[in-house]
Amino acid sequence: MLQHPFPPLYDKNSKILILGSFPSVKSREQNFFYGHPQNRFWKVVATVLEKEIPTTIEEKRAFLLSSNIALWDVIASCEITGSSDSSIKNVVANDLTEILETANIKKIFVNGKTAEKYYNRYIKNKIGRDAVCLPSTSPANAMWNVESLVEEWEKIKK
């Protein structure tokens, strides 16, 4: 069983919450979200918000907080082979209470179908809120190029 290795990123000004499924091997090594260089999360969100792509963890943290974005994952612990979402088993979901009580979250987004599946299964009914599913920024989601991802991810601005 792997435990989620780092805390959520948010503050009292966070307005939107983006949830991934579970950190990849690279993200677990870096101890921060979307650490794989091929993951398009940072490029997509920076393009949507018309900001420079952050590179260091400190820049990424400041980028998200200054954009009123909270970031966390649906899964607190699970069994997973490498970074493969399809191998996820024995899921324990994260508790979003702390974030939702601290910040006035207007909208919740999930990054990809795996995050959506586990959100709907374990979290949705507990908090009574729907999440909008955006196409995964993972390099494994090869049918979406950066341009089409940016187009769909524009929803985070509304």
HURA-V581160 format. One record per residue. RES is the residue in one letter. NEAR is the number of other C-alpha atoms within 8 Angstrom. Layout:
# HURA-V581160
res->RES near->NEAR
res->RES near->NEAR
This chain:
# HURA-V581160
res->M near->6
res->L near->7
res->Q near->7
res->H near->10
res->P near->6
res->F near->6
res->P near->6
res->P near->8
res->L near->9
res->Y near->12
res->D near->10
res->K near->7
res->N near->9
res->S near->15
res->K near->12
res->I near->13
res->L near->13
res->I near->13
res->L near->13
res->G near->13
res->S near->13
res->F near->10
res->P near->13
res->S near->12
res->V near->8
res->K near->10
res->S near->13
res->R near->11
res->E near->6
res->Q near->7
res->N near->8
res->F near->9
res->F near->7
res->Y near->11
res->G near->11
res->H near->8
res->P near->5
res->Q near->6
res->N near->11
res->R near->11
res->F near->9
res->W near->10
res->K near->8
res->V near->13
res->V near->10
res->A near->12
res->T near->11
res->V near->11
res->L near->7
res->E near->6
res->K near->7
res->E near->6
res->I near->8
res->P near->10
res->T near->6
res->T near->6
res->I near->8
res->E near->6
res->E near->9
res->K near->10
res->R near->9
res->A near->8
res->F near->9
res->L near->11
res->L near->14
res->S near->7
res->S near->7
res->N near->10
res->I near->13
res->A near->15
res->L near->13
res->W near->11
res->D near->14
res->V near->14
res->I near->13
res->A near->12
res->S near->12
res->C near->13
res->E near->11
res->I near->12
res->T near->7
res->G near->6
res->S near->8
res->S near->9
res->D near->9
res->S near->5
res->S near->8
res->I near->11
res->K near->7
res->N near->7
res->V near->10
res->V near->8
res->A near->11
res->N near->8
res->D near->6
res->L near->6
res->T near->6
res->E near->7
res->I near->9
res->L near->9
res->E near->7
res->T near->8
res->A near->12
res->N near->10
res->I near->10
res->K near->6
res->K near->9
res->I near->12
res->F near->13
res->V near->15
res->N near->15
res->G near->13
res->K near->10
res->T near->9
res->A near->14
res->E near->12
res->K near->8
res->Y near->13
res->Y near->12
res->N near->10
res->R near->7
res->Y near->9
res->I near->12
res->K near->12
res->N near->8
res->K near->6
res->I near->6
res->G near->6
res->R near->6
res->D near->7
res->A near->11
res->V near->8
res->C near->10
res->L near->10
res->P near->11
res->S near->8
res->T near->12
res->S near->9
res->P near->8
res->A near->4
res->N near->8
res->A near->6
res->M near->4
res->W near->8
res->N near->7
res->V near->8
res->E near->6
res->S near->8
res->L near->12
res->V near->12
res->E near->7
res->E near->9
res->W near->12
res->E near->9
res->K near->6
res->I near->7
res->K near->6
res->K near->4
